[in-house]
Amino acid sequence: MSLLLGLLVSSFALTACGDDDDKENTSSNSLVGTWTVTSSDDRDLKANSFTFYADGSMTFPNMKSGYYMRYTYNGNSLRIDMGEGKPDDSLIGTVVITGNSATYTYHWADYDGKKENDDVYTMKLTKQ
């Protein structure tokens, strides 16, 4: 966990389930693009921006080579899976997008979806 947090000091993912409906929704969503973090109450996640791609992958600045980041976005549900080479941590929550602004409310979980604790975080983003 501390390695993950260290990697995230400068920057955020969901796993595509692999069925055609999820891929179609991911590839046509309004989340695709680069988002700047304008505020966050999560002291463990020090991201400054994220880029979401239509194929379900994502990046953040200074991401190490081989670092795993994928997202799944369905309706307003957003899950981000990440880890050193393979997924081991997840951010699971809801995102509300209004124009160029988004609010992501989430909790940390392990890759199996088990909550790490009852803490809920809010992140505000602006699309570049």
Summary of the structure (lengths in Angstrom):
residues: 128
radius of gyration: 13.1
end to end distance: 29.7
largest distance: 35.9
contacts: 394
relative contact order: 0.23
helix: 13%
strand: 46%
